[in-house]
Amino acid sequence: MKKLVYISTAILAMTACTSQRVNPFMEEWDTPYGIAPFDKIEYSDYMPAIKAGIEQQTAEIEAIIANTDAPTFDNVIGALELSGDILAKVEGVLYNVSETDNCPELEAIIEEATPLMSEHSDNIYMNKALYEKVAAVYNADQSGLTREQQMVLKKTYEAFERNGIGLSEEKQARLREINSEMSLKTNKIGNNNLANNNAFKDKFGVSVSAYPTAMTTTEDRALREQMFKAYSTRGHGGEFDNRQLSLDVMALRIEKANIMGYDTPADFILEPKMAHDS
């Protein structure tokens, strides 16, 4: 715990030393309902906060592992759930803003951040020492836990199982590559979709979400035909073509499902969502 406090203090100290201005992600948000202070956040805030957040959560996980007390819901599952405060704030802002107000600066940040975030996630769910702590709580008597705690515990345990904790080192290494590549390509598809949607609005003065209404209220048949063709071929060709990216992502999903022991991505995705025999 002393190590965790030291690292957190060091992170804040480094931020303070580099500039009088404090990175908004590194301080508490005194705003209504804890909403992010969007007006104070600058592009240059994201990457330092992401790196600091990864360091913070890594230290918090090391503290969970190093705890010599018997594993309990509070000191393992609860502690894990509450870890990564800085990172959670950055993710909550970055990926939402990029979906609604994308720009080259944000795209560059996400391109740099995504591999780091993917690696960090894999480092958590492929951490055998942490998994052993989680498994100890999962396999212990759960009668003293509330139903909500039991569900959180179940989902946490299954998250390790479904993210490669039981794979060989060779398969884990390949899964890491797949996760990183898939996250980058998926994000690129999203950026292309946004660009195509913006281009549609610029051309017709109608947002994609308003397309059904426009098609039922526009009297000009030729204009309706143009809108239909533009709408139905978004991502097909041009600068923001998603066809090959989509095929690449599907191939990666198939390979990931196979590595995890499933025939198809659908099998892998649906397995935890379906009722099982008791």
N, C-alpha and C positions, 0 to 999 in steps of 0.2 A: 504493500500500500504506500510506503514511503517513496518507493521508486515512481509510482503513479503520480503522486503529488508533486514530486520533483520535476517530472517530465511536463506535466500540465503547467507548472509555474514557469518552466523554461520556455515553453511555447509562447506564453503570454509575454514573457520578458523580451523574447526575440522580436515579437510584433511591436512592442512598445519602443524598442531601441531603434528599429529601422525607420520609424516615422512617428510624429506626434499623433497622427491620425490612427485610430484603432480600427482594425478590420472588423466590420459589423458581425461577421460570422464567429468572431472570437469573444464576443461579449453577450450578456443577457439581453433579450429583446423586451424592452419596456414599452410594449405596444398593445393595443386592444387585441385580446385573444392570442397574444404571442405571434401576431402576423409579422412576417419578415419586413424589415424597413427597406423596401425596394428603392426608395429615393436615395439611400445612403450607400447602396451596394454598387461597386465599380467592377469592371471586367477584371482588373488586376487583383481583386480580392479572392477570386475563386480558387486558383491553383494553390496559393499558400495555405488557404483554409482546408482544401482537400488533403494536402500533404500533412498538415498538422492534425487533421481529423483522423487520418489513417494511423499516424503515430500515437495519438491519444487512445484510440480503440485497441490498438495492438498492445499497449501497456495495460489497459484495463483487462484484456483477455489473459495476459501473462499473470496478472494479479489473481484472477479466478483460478488459474491452474496452480499457482504457487500456494494458494490457501491450504493450510494443513488441516483445517476443520473438516469433519465428515461432510460430503456433498449433500446439500439440501436444495430445495426449490429456490429459496431466497439467495443463497450464496453462489448458485450456479446459474439457474435459469433466469431469476430476477436480475442478477448482476449483468448477465449477457444482454437481456432485453433493454437495460438502462444504459448500456455502453454505447459509445460512438455518438455523443451528443453533437459535436461539431460537424461530423460527417453527415449526420441526418439533416441538419439545417442546410448545409450546402446542397445536398442532393435535392431536397425539397424545393429549393429555389431554382437551381440551375436547369434541371430537366423540365420543370414546368415553364420557365421563362423561354427556354429554347423552343418549346412547342407552340408558343403564342407570339413571340416577338423575336424570331430567329434572325441572325445576322452573321456575317463572316467571323466577327470576333468571338461570338458564342460557339460557332462551329469549330473554331480552332481550339477553344478551351475544352470542349467535349471530346474532340479527337485526342487531345493530350491526356485528359482525365480518365476516359473510358478504360484503357488498358490497366491503369493503376487501380481503378475501382474493381475491375474484374479480378485482378490478381489478389487484391485484398480480400474479396469475398471468398475466393478459392482458398486462401491462406486460413480463413476461419473454418470453413466447412471441411477442409482436409487436415485439420489439426487433430491428430490422434489423441493427444493429451487432453484437449478440451472435450473431445467426443467421449472419452472415458468418464469424465465428470458428468456429462449429460446423461450417458447411459446408466451410470450408477443411480442417479435420481429417477430415471425412467423405470429401471428394474426394481426399485425399492417399493415398499408399501405406499400406495398413493391415497389410502383411505382418508388421510388427514388433509388432503388438498381439496379445494373447491372445484367445481366442475370447470370453471373458467381456467383455473391453474392447470388442471389435468389436460385441457385442450391445448393450452400454450406449450406445456411440456411435450405433448404428443407431436405437435407441429414442429417444435424445435428438434426433437429427436429424428423425425422423418426428414427434416431438411438436411441433416448430415448424411442420412442414408441415401437421399436422392441427389446429393451433390458430390458423390464419389468417394466417401470415406472408406468404403469397403473394397475399392479397386486396388490393383497392383500399382506400384510406383510408375511403371511404364504407361499404364492406362490413365492414371491421374495426370501425368505430364501432357498426354494428348488431349485430355479433357480440358485442361487449362488453356491450351492453344485454341481449341474449339470455342470455348466460352469467350475468350478475348476477341477472336475474329468475328464471332457471331454478334457480339455486342456492338462492334464497330459498324458492321454491315447493316444491322437493324437500325442503328441510329442514322446512318446515311439514307436508308429508305425513308425514314420519317422526315428528314430534312428535305429530301426530294419531293415527298408528298406535299409538304408545306409550300415549297417553291412552286409546284404545279398548281396548287389551289390558289396561291396569290396571283399567278399568271392568268388563271381563269377569271378571277375577279377583275383584274386590270383590263382584260379584253372585253368582258361583257357587263361589267358593273354589277355583277351578281355574285355573292359568296357561294361557295360550294354547298353550304348548309341550306341556302335558300333556293337551290337548284330545282327541287320538286315543285315549289310554288311558282317559280319563274316559268317552268315548262307547262303549267296548267293555266297560266294567266297571260302569257305572251301570245299575241294574235298573229304576229309575223311568222309564217310557216318556215321561211328560209332561215330566219334567225334561230328558231327552235332547232332546226336541223344542225346549224353550226354549233349551238350549245351542246346538243346531244353528242355530236362527234368529239368535241373538245373534252367533254366530261367523261365519256366512256373510254377515251384513249389517254387519259392522264398517266404519265409514267411510261408511256410506250414511245420511245424514241426521244431524240433531242438531248439537251444538256442534262436533264434530270430523269433519265431513263432508269427505271427500276427492274427491268426484266431480268437481266443477268444477276443483279443483286439478289432478287427474290429466289432465283434458282440456286444461287450459292448458299443462301440461308437455309433453304430446304435441305440441301445436301448435308450441311453441317448438323441440322436437327436430326436427320436420319442417322448420321454417324454417331451422334451423341446418344440417341436412343439405343442403338446397337451396343455401344460400349456399356451402357447401363443395363443391358440384358433384355431389351424390348425389341420387338420386330419393327415397330413404326413409332414416329413421334406421337401419334394419337394414343397408342397404347401407354406410352410413358406419361403423357399429360393427364389422361383420364384415370389412371390407376388410383390416385389418392382421392378422386372425386366420386368414385363409384362405391356402392354398397358391397360389402364382402360377406362371404359365408362366415357364420360365427363358429 
